[in-house]
Amino acid sequence: MPCSKSNDDWFIEIESPEMEEVLPEWIDCYIIENIDPTICGPLSKDLSSILPLRCPATTSGKSSIEINKSSATQFPKTDHLKRTRRRAATESEINLRANSNGLRTHQQQQLSSTCSSEDKTSCNFGDVESRDIITETQAKGPNSKKRKQKEECNQNTTPWSLDVLVGSAKQVNDSLNNAATTLNATSPSLLAILAKYGLSEQSPNFIHQTLPGRPAKNKEERDEWNKSTWPTLFFEKKTTQFKQEEMALTLEEIELMKNGMQEALADAMMGNEQWKEWKEQIIEPTSDKEISLSISGAVVVDPRTGSIVSRASQERKLQGMDGDAKIWLSFPDYINPLSSAPLLAIQGVSRIERQVAVSNGMESDEFRGGQYLCTGYDVYLTKEPNIFEAMSLVHSRVRRVIFGIPDEGMGGLGGPKSSGQDAGIHSLPGTNHHYRAFRLNLSDGSDGCSAEAMTRKSLVAQLHNIHREKQIDC
């Protein structure tokens, strides 16, 4: 499980393992060059209906990575490529257009000569002659100046050509090979779509070209590909640099996390005192019977204000003690395995929600704005939560979980020497909520004499003292 240290080494984030796909640098594709602008849009739309460039939406509980992997085994990924390209026309394309326009003008002149001067306006002169006539009749109109500027601009503009990406060569060949079976299907085949626009796979402008097989890694590479190869997309938010900058902890956040760990430690100490009180009530002084229980500390903190919302020790007291007589009637952690410190802290938040509902009503803004239970809250624990506890934190919609001592055998967040799971519960693919997980840095560090280092060492020593059975070398 990869870890990354915060900027002052107090906390180490437990990140989900990188599952980046290994994509080829280049892929073979088919494109159609020099497309008529009037059919470029409709053709692109029809191609997208049978040969989409984008990956399908996540379905059946599968993550996007799982879908991408399954589709990549069949066809190369093309969701980083754009469907059309606008480029400067080549010299041969310009000459071809000039010859085509000259032939068209000659045909129109021949048609014009066959008409009498009286009924010339009734003849079909084609688009060029019609535009000339309209220009002459409107030469002195109110928009003549703008029209003249537009014509001059068009004359000085560099000629452009439009190209359309059909798809990867593997995908196109598969579609062409299956054309016989799809001709009678409800959806059109690639051959039918090409024929619709007067094209075919034998057309001289239906050509093979090698295009980038992966998204650009940075803006510079994107700009280079856009200029020289093919328009591509740049997913900045998916880059490692963006993630590191976006997820970096501020100094204020780190101070809040330090205080939160101190509060969790205080809660664990209070829990152990409560355990001693309960044992003294149920065990006779002369009895040799000894019972043991590991008590963790857990607090829920509102990061917006830094205030503590719930403490496991407080909820334990409310559930197990007779408030009037101040006598322990039961000890929740001992009689109920579901009443561990993290669960008690969550139940404390639930108790507050119920009190708000009773006092203000379930339709009040105070109550309705609180769902889910721990939305936006941070949870501080002295020990790594087990798998069950970590999943309960997912269901509670916590924002972050920060813990002290990793659980070597039952840890649910993938701390050091954990049970070998591929991903911590906080980052499991397919779950409907993820939270960030941090653990306290237990190493001595290089600057062992600074005030910060001494404070952290003291906190680590106290945590080890509470969870003696969980001491490990980090």
N, C-alpha and C positions, 0 to 999 in steps of 0.2 A: 504494500500500500504506500504510494508516494507521499512524502511529507515535505512541506515548505515552511521555513522559519519566518516568523514575523520580524519586523525591521529592528527589534532590539533583543531578539532571541529569548524572550520570555515564553512565548507560545509557538507551537508548531502546528500548522494546519494539516489535517489528515485529508488528503485529496483523493478523489476517485481515480482509479488507474486510467491512464490515457488509452483510449480505444480508437486512435486515429487509423483510418484506413490507409493502406499502402497503395497509393494511386500511381499509375504510370506517368512519366513526364509528358509523353505525347501519345495521341491515339489517332487511328486512321478514320477519316470521315468522308462523307460525300456532300458537296455543295453544288448549287446551281448558280452560275455566274451571270452577271449582266441581265438581271430580271427586269421585265417591263414594270415600271413603278405602279401602273394601274392594277397589276395582279399581285404585287408583292405582299400586300396585307392579307387578302383572301387566301393566297397560297400558304402563307405562314400559319394562318389559323387552321386550315385544313390539315397541314402537316402535324401541328401540335395535337390534333385530335387522335392521331394514330401513332405518331412517333414523338411523344412528349420529351422535352429536354429535362424537365424538372422531375425529381423523385416524387412518388405518390405520398399522400398524407399518411401519418402514422395510424395504423389500424390494428385491431385485435390485440391491443395491449402491447404491441411490439414497439420498441424504441426506434427512433429514426436511424440509429446506427445499425440496428439489426436489419431494418428494411434495406438500407443502403448496401449492406454486405450481401444480402440475398439477391438483390438486383444486380450487384456488381459481378456476381458469379455468372450471370447470363450476358449482360451488356455493359460496356464501359460507362462510367458516369459522365454525364454531359450537362449537369445542372449549373455548372459554372460558365457555360458558354451562352452567348446571345444568339437568337435565331437569325437575325439579319446583320449585314455589314454594309456600310456606306463608305465607299472609297473613291479616289480619283480615277476617272476613266483612263484606260490605256490608249495608246495612240491608234492601235488597230480598231478598238471599239469606237473611237471618235471618227475614224475614216469610214467605218461601216455605217455609222449613223448618217454621215454626210452623203455617202453614195445612196443610201436608202431615201434620204430627203430629196436628193436630186432626181431620182427616178420618180418619186411621187409628184414633184413639181412638173416634170415633163409630161406625165400622164394627165395632170390637171390642165396644162396648157393645150394639149391635144383636144381635151374635152371642151375647152373654152372656144377653140377655133371652129367647132362644129355648130355652135349656137349663133343665131343671128344677133345683131346688136340690139334689136328691139326687146327680145325676150332673154337677154343675157342673165338678168337677175333671177330668172326662173330656173336656170341650169344649176346642177349640183357641182359646185366648184371645190368641194372638200373643205377640210378644216382650215387649210392655209389661206385659200381665196376668201373664205367667209370671214376669217379674221381680218384680212386686208380691207374688205368692204366695210366691215364694222369700224375699223380704225379710221377710214376716210370719212365716214358719216359722223363720227364722234370726235374728229380731230379738234374741233373748236368747243367741245363740251367742257363742263366744269372740272372733270377729272383728267383732262388731257395732260396736264403737267405731271401728275403722279404716274400716269400710264407711261409717259415718255421716260421718266426716271427709272421705272421698273424695267422697261425694255433695255435701257442702257446698262442697268445692273446685271440683267440676264446675259447680255452680250459679254460682259467682263468677268462673269463667274466661271470658275473652273468646272468643266463637265464632270458629273459624278456617275457612278455605277452602283447598283444594288446587287448584293449576293445573298443567297438564302442557304442556311445550313439545313440539310435534309435530316441528318443524324449520323451516328457512328456507323462505320462501314459494316460492322458486325450486325447492327440492328437493321440497317437498310437491306443488306443481303438476305437476312432472315425474312424480312417483310416481302421482298421480291420473290423469294423461293416459295413462300406460302401464298402467293397471290392467287394461285389456282383454287385454293380452298376458301379464300376470302371473297372471291368474286360474287358468290351467291349469298354471302353473309349480309347482315343488316348494316354493318359499318363498311365504308369504302376501303378498297385496297390502295396501296401506294401507287400501283400502276394506274388505277382509275383516277386518282387525284392528279397525277402528272398529265394524263390524257386530257383531263378537264381544262388544263391551261395550255394545251398544245405542246406538251413536253413528253419526254420518255427517258428511260435510262440510257438510251442510245444517242440522246441529244448531245451535240458537241460541247454545250456549256454545262452538262451534267458531269462533273469531274471529281476526281479523288484528291483530297488534301489532308495533310497532317496538321492537327490542331493540338493545343495544350490539353493534357489529360488530367490536370488538377487545377484548383483555384490558384490564383496568384498569391504569393507569400507576402507581398508588400505592394504599396502603391506604385513604386517605381517599376516593378515587374509587370503590374497590370497595364501601366501606361505604355510600356514597350510592346507588350502583346497587342494592345488595342491599335497601336500604330502600324506594326509590321506583320502581325499574324491574323488575329481574329478578336473581336470584342469579347472580353471576359469580365466576370464579376469578381469583386474583391470583398471577401467576408472578413472585415476588420475585427468584428467582435469574436471571431473564432481563433484569432491568432494568439499565440502564447504571450506576446508582449502586452496586448490589450487586456487579457485576463489578469496578468500580474499587476498591471497598473490599476485596473478597475477594482480588484479584490484586495488591494493593499490596505492594511489597517492603519488608521490614523493614530497619532499619539493620544488623543482623547479616548479612542476606543481601547487602546492598550491599558491605559490607566483604569478605565472602567472594568476591564477584564481582571486586572490585578486585584481590585477591590472585591470583585465578585468571587474570586477564589478564596480570599480571606474570609468572606462571609460563609462560603461553603464549608471551610475548615471550622469556623465557629459553630456552624450547625451540626457538624459531625461530633464535635466535643459535647455539645448539648445533648445530642442523641445518646452518646455513651453514658452521660450522667443519668439520663432517663432510664437507660437499661439497668444501671446499678440500683437505682431506686426501686424498680420493679422486682429485681431479683431479691432485694432485701425483704420485700413484702411477702414473697411466696416461698422462700427457702428458710427453713429453721436454722437458727444460729449453730446448732450442734450437728447439722447434716453435713455429710461429706459430699453430697451431690453438687456437681458443678455443671452449669450450662453455659454455653458460649454462643455469641452471635456477633457477626461483623456489622457494625453500624456505619453507614456512609452519611455524608452530608450532601444536602441538595437544596438549592435556593433558586427561585424564579425571579428574574430581574427585568424591569421595563427599561430598555436601553435609552429611551427618549428622555427619561428623567433620572435614571440611575437608582430609582427606588426599588426596594424589595417587595415583590407582590406576594410571595408565598415562601414559607420555610417548611421543610419536612418535619422538623422538631415541633413546630407549632401545630401542624395538622395531626401529628402523632399524639400530642397531648390532648387535643380536642376529641380524638376518637377513643383513646384508652383511659383517660382519667376522669374521675368524678369531680367536676369542677367545684362543687360545694365542699366536699370532704377532703379534696386534694389527695385522693387515694387512687392508685392505679387499679382499674378494674380488669384491664387486659393490656397486652402489649402488641399492637398491630403487626409489627415486623415478625414477631415470634409465632403468632397464631395464624397468620395469613401470608403465604408466600407472595401474594400480589401486592403486599403493602411494603415494598422496599422504599428506600428514600426517594428515588425519582418519582415513583408512583404517588407517594404521599404528597410531594410538592405539587404535582399536577392536580391531585384531589383538593389541595388547598385552594388552587385557582378556581376549581369547580365550585367550591363552597362559597367563594366570593361572588361568583356569577349568580348562584342561587339566591344569595342575600340581596343582590341588586334587583333580581327579578321580583322578589317578595316585596321589597320596599318601594320600587318604582314601577313595577309591572312589566310583564314580558314584552309589551309593545313599546317600552321606553327606548330612547336612543342609547342610553347607558347600557342596557342589556343587549339590544340587538347589535350594537357595534362591537360586542366582545367576542362573537363567534368567529372562528373556532376558539377553543379554550385559551391556548397560549400563542395566538397569532401575534407575531412581532416581538415575542419575548425571548430572552436568552436564559438558558439553564446552566447553572454551575454545579458540578459534582466533584466530590473528592476522589471518586473512583470511576473508571470507565463503565458505562452502562452495559449490561449484557444484551443479548439479542432481543429479548422480549421488551426490556426497558427502552432500548433504542428505537424499536418499532412503535412503542407507545408515544414516544416523542415525535415521531413522524405524524401519527394520527392527531396529535395535539397542535401541530403546525408551528412548532418552535422555530425561531430564526437561527439561533446558534446553540451549540452545546460545547461547553468548555469543561474539561475534566483534568484531574491531577494524576492519579496512578493508573497506568494501563492494566487491564485485566488479561493476563497471559493466556488463560484458557477459555473464558467465556465472553470476552470483549466483543461487543457488537459494532464498534466503529473502526475496527481494523488497526488498533494501536500496535506498537512493537511486539513481535513474537506472538501475534494473535493466532487464531485458529486456522489461518491460511485461506480465509475466504477471499474471493476475487474483488469484492467491493464491500465497503461498509454499508450498514443499513441506511445511513444518512444519504447515500448516493446510489442506491440500487436503481438500475434502469427499469422503467416501467411503473415505478411508484408515482403517485400523484402529488408528492411533496418531497422536496429535498431541503436539508439544512446544512450549514457549514459546521464542521467539527474541528475543535482545537484541543490539543493536550498541552499541559504544562511541560516546559523543557526541564528535565530532571538532571541534565549534565551539569558539571561544575562550571564549565566555561573557562575561557582563558584569563579573564580579568576577575580573579576570585576575591580580590580585596576591596572592590568598589562597594559603595553603599547599596547599589542595586543588586549586585551579585550576592551580598550578604543577606539581603532581604529575601531573595529567591531561595537561597540555601536554607534559610530558617523555615520557610514555608514548605520546602520539599522534605526537610527532616521531620516536621510535624505530621505531614501526610504519611510518610513512611512509618512513623510511630503508630498511627491509627490503623493503617493497613499493612501490618507487618508481613502477613502472608503473601502480599503482592509486590514485595520489593524485587525489582529487576534492574538490570544494568541497561540504561538507555543511552 
